[in-house]
Amino acid sequence: MNRLTSLYDTTQHLHDLLQQEIEPKERESIISKVNDLIEKRGEQMNALKPPFSEEEKATAKKIMQLNKLIEHGMLLLFDDLKVELRQMKKQKQSNRKYIHPYETIQARDGIYLDRKK
């Protein structure tokens, strides 16, 4: 019996979750599911003890290949979040400048500075 089957299934589910098209509205729930699956995988990995059979080693190679794809998917998700945060920050600045257009202007007109002591 292959002890890595449950770990492989969890990894495959995580891979499938990250490969689907993620809408901004459902991003929070997807991230929550990803976190849960990562925690579950961590627990499953900690429960494994050597020695491993040849069948388990082959399954481990498949898991490592999927893990590379998962890392890529998570990087894409993280990049999308960074872009959205930048857009939100820019939108916030634009709104603030629209409401208070002269807030950042530092006019020194009419000020006399005496340099003598």
LUMSELO-365420 format. One record per residue (C-alpha): residue number from 0; residue in three letters; x, y, z. Coordinates in pm, 1 decimal, padded with zeros to 6 digits, always signed. Each point is the difference from the previous one (the first is absolute). Example, Ala and Ser with C-alpha at 12.3 -4.5 7.8 and 13.67 -1.06 7.14 Angstrom:
<atoms>
+-----+------+----------+----------+----------+
! seq ! type !       xx !       yy !       zz !
+-----+------+----------+----------+----------+
!   0 !  Ala ! +01230.0 ! -00450.0 ! +00780.0 !
!   1 !  Ser ! +00137.0 ! +00344.0 ! -00066.0 !
+-----+------+----------+----------+----------+
</atoms>
This chain:
<atoms>
+-----+------+----------+----------+----------+
! seq ! type !       xx !       yy !       zz !
+-----+------+----------+----------+----------+
!   0 !  Met ! +00000.0 ! +00000.0 ! +00000.0 !
!   1 !  Asn ! +00133.6 ! +00340.5 ! -00098.8 !
!   2 !  Arg ! +00018.3 ! +00232.3 ! +00303.2 !
!   3 !  Leu ! +00038.3 ! +00306.8 ! -00223.5 !
!   4 !  Thr ! -00337.0 ! -00033.9 ! -00172.7 !
!   5 !  Ser ! -00179.9 ! +00243.0 ! +00232.9 !
!   6 !  Leu ! +00287.1 ! +00249.6 ! -00032.1 !
!   7 !  Tyr ! -00010.9 ! -00032.3 ! -00378.7 !
!   8 !  Asp ! -00379.4 ! +00053.4 ! -00001.9 !
!   9 !  Thr ! +00032.6 ! +00311.9 ! +00216.0 !
!  10 !  Thr ! +00279.3 ! +00131.6 ! -00221.9 !
!  11 !  Gln ! -00205.0 ! -00068.5 ! -00313.7 !
!  12 !  His ! -00300.5 ! +00180.6 ! +00151.0 !
!  13 !  Leu ! +00220.2 ! +00299.7 ! +00086.9 !
!  14 !  His ! +00141.4 ! +00002.0 ! -00353.9 !
!  15 !  Asp ! -00348.6 ! -00012.5 ! -00152.5 !
!  16 !  Leu ! -00115.1 ! +00284.3 ! +00224.5 !
!  17 !  Leu ! +00289.8 ! +00222.1 ! -00105.6 !
!  18 !  Gln ! -00038.9 ! -00080.7 ! -00371.2 !
!  19 !  Gln ! -00356.9 ! +00122.1 ! -00025.4 !
!  20 !  Glu ! -00079.2 ! +00357.4 ! -00100.5 !
!  21 !  Ile ! -00028.8 ! +00207.6 ! +00317.2 !
!  22 !  Glu ! -00244.2 ! +00288.1 ! -00000.2 !
!  23 !  Pro ! +00078.0 ! +00295.3 ! +00231.5 !
!  24 !  Lys ! -00330.1 ! -00052.8 ! +00181.1 !
!  25 !  Glu ! +00081.1 ! -00357.4 ! +00097.6 !
!  26 !  Arg ! +00372.3 ! +00049.5 ! +00062.5 !
!  27 !  Glu ! -00039.5 ! +00012.0 ! +00378.6 !
!  28 !  Ser ! -00180.0 ! -00335.0 ! +00015.2 !
!  29 !  Ile ! +00257.6 ! -00156.5 ! -00236.0 !
!  30 !  Ile ! +00286.8 ! +00124.4 ! +00219.1 !
!  31 !  Ser ! -00174.7 ! -00141.7 ! +00306.1 !
!  32 !  Lys ! -00037.1 ! -00339.7 ! -00169.7 !
!  33 !  Val ! +00364.4 ! +00008.6 ! -00111.5 !
!  34 !  Asn ! +00112.7 ! +00071.8 ! +00357.4 !
!  35 !  Asp ! -00209.4 ! -00289.0 ! +00132.8 !
!  36 !  Leu ! +00141.8 ! -00238.7 ! -00259.8 !
!  37 !  Ile ! +00357.1 ! +00111.1 ! +00072.6 !
!  38 !  Glu ! -00051.2 ! -00063.2 ! +00371.9 !
!  39 !  Lys ! -00149.8 ! -00340.8 ! -00076.0 !
!  40 !  Arg ! +00295.9 ! -00084.3 ! -00225.7 !
!  41 !  Gly ! +00243.1 ! +00107.7 ! +00270.9 !
!  42 !  Glu ! -00163.6 ! -00231.0 ! +00252.0 !
!  43 !  Gln ! +00004.9 ! -00287.7 ! -00248.6 !
!  44 !  Met ! +00367.2 ! +00059.4 ! -00079.9 !
!  45 !  Asn ! +00094.4 ! +00008.0 ! +00368.5 !
!  46 !  Ala ! -00177.3 ! -00332.8 ! +00054.1 !
!  47 !  Leu ! +00215.7 ! -00178.6 ! -00261.2 !
!  48 !  Lys ! +00284.2 ! -00215.9 ! +00124.0 !
!  49 !  Pro ! +00260.7 ! -00185.2 ! -00210.3 !
!  50 !  Pro ! +00074.1 ! -00258.1 ! -00140.6 !
!  51 !  Phe ! -00189.7 ! +00046.7 ! -00325.9 !
!  52 !  Ser ! -00079.1 ! -00258.7 ! -00265.0 !
!  53 !  Glu ! +00073.2 ! +00049.5 ! -00370.4 !
!  54 !  Glu ! -00368.1 ! +00074.9 ! -00065.2 !
!  55 !  Glu ! +00005.4 ! +00267.8 ! +00270.3 !
!  56 !  Lys ! +00316.6 ! +00151.4 ! -00148.1 !
!  57 !  Ala ! -00169.6 ! +00025.2 ! -00339.0 !
!  58 !  Thr ! -00299.6 ! +00169.4 ! +00162.2 !
!  59 !  Ala ! +00236.6 ! +00238.0 ! +00179.7 !
!  60 !  Lys ! +00152.3 ! +00101.1 ! -00335.8 !
!  61 !  Lys ! -00349.1 ! +00077.8 ! -00132.9 !
!  62 !  Ile ! -00069.9 ! +00206.3 ! +00312.1 !
!  63 !  Met ! +00323.2 ! +00195.8 ! -00048.1 !
!  64 !  Gln ! -00093.9 ! +00076.1 ! -00362.7 !
!  65 !  Leu ! -00342.6 ! +00118.6 ! +00109.5 !
!  66 !  Asn ! +00163.0 ! +00206.2 ! +00273.2 !
!  67 !  Lys ! +00194.4 ! +00200.6 ! -00261.2 !
!  68 !  Leu ! -00326.1 ! +00077.5 ! -00180.9 !
!  69 !  Ile ! -00164.8 ! +00093.8 ! +00330.0 !
!  70 !  Glu ! +00282.7 ! +00241.6 ! +00080.9 !
!  71 !  His ! -00043.4 ! +00163.6 ! -00340.8 !
!  72 !  Gly ! -00376.8 ! +00029.8 ! +00051.8 !
!  73 !  Met ! +00047.8 ! +00153.2 ! +00343.2 !
!  74 !  Leu ! +00247.2 ! +00252.9 ! -00140.9 !
!  75 !  Leu ! -00255.3 ! +00101.2 ! -00262.8 !
!  76 !  Leu ! -00266.5 ! +00036.8 ! +00268.0 !
!  77 !  Phe ! +00236.8 ! +00209.1 ! +00211.1 !
!  78 !  Asp ! +00087.1 ! +00220.0 ! -00299.4 !
!  79 !  Asp ! -00370.6 ! +00057.4 ! -00067.7 !
!  80 !  Leu ! -00044.4 ! +00107.6 ! +00360.8 !
!  81 !  Lys ! +00294.4 ! +00241.2 ! -00023.7 !
!  82 !  Val ! -00140.6 ! +00155.8 ! -00318.1 !
!  83 !  Glu ! -00341.9 ! +00040.7 ! +00159.3 !
!  84 !  Leu ! +00151.4 ! +00159.4 ! +00312.1 !
!  85 !  Arg ! +00196.8 ! +00245.8 ! -00214.0 !
!  86 !  Gln ! -00315.2 ! +00090.2 ! -00190.8 !
!  87 !  Met ! -00192.8 ! +00053.3 ! +00321.6 !
!  88 !  Lys ! +00277.5 ! +00220.6 ! +00141.2 !
!  89 !  Lys ! +00011.1 ! +00203.6 ! -00321.3 !
!  90 !  Gln ! -00379.3 ! +00035.8 ! -00000.3 !
!  91 !  Lys ! +00009.1 ! +00115.5 ! +00361.5 !
!  92 !  Gln ! +00262.0 ! +00264.8 ! -00083.6 !
!  93 !  Ser ! -00200.3 ! +00116.7 ! -00301.5 !
!  94 !  Asn ! -00313.6 ! +00036.3 ! +00207.5 !
!  95 !  Arg ! +00188.1 ! +00188.1 ! +00269.3 !
!  96 !  Lys ! +00153.4 ! +00238.1 ! -00255.4 !
!  97 !  Tyr ! -00343.1 ! +00060.0 ! -00150.8 !
!  98 !  Ile ! -00152.8 ! +00085.2 ! +00337.5 !
!  99 !  His ! +00298.0 ! +00210.0 ! +00123.1 !
! 100 !  Pro ! +00170.6 ! +00133.4 ! -00315.1 !
! 101 !  Tyr ! +00230.3 ! +00249.5 ! +00178.1 !
! 102 !  Glu ! +00105.8 ! -00224.9 ! +00286.0 !
! 103 !  Thr ! +00345.9 ! -00083.1 ! -00134.4 !
! 104 !  Ile ! +00095.0 ! +00346.3 ! -00124.5 !
! 105 !  Gln ! +00258.4 ! +00171.1 ! +00216.4 !
! 106 !  Ala ! -00018.1 ! +00364.5 ! -00099.2 !
! 107 !  Arg ! +00255.8 ! +00235.8 ! +00151.8 !
! 108 !  Asp ! -00138.7 ! +00315.3 ! -00156.3 !
! 109 !  Gly ! +00007.1 ! +00304.9 ! +00223.3 !
! 110 !  Ile ! +00245.7 ! -00141.1 ! +00251.9 !
! 111 !  Tyr ! +00307.3 ! +00201.2 ! +00083.6 !
! 112 !  Leu ! +00291.7 ! -00199.1 ! +00131.9 !
! 113 !  Asp ! +00271.2 ! +00201.5 ! +00173.8 !
! 114 !  Arg ! +00330.2 ! -00178.3 ! -00026.0 !
! 115 !  Lys ! +00183.3 ! +00234.3 ! +00239.7 !
! 116 !  Lys ! +00043.8 ! -00100.4 ! +00358.8 !
+-----+------+----------+----------+----------+
</atoms>
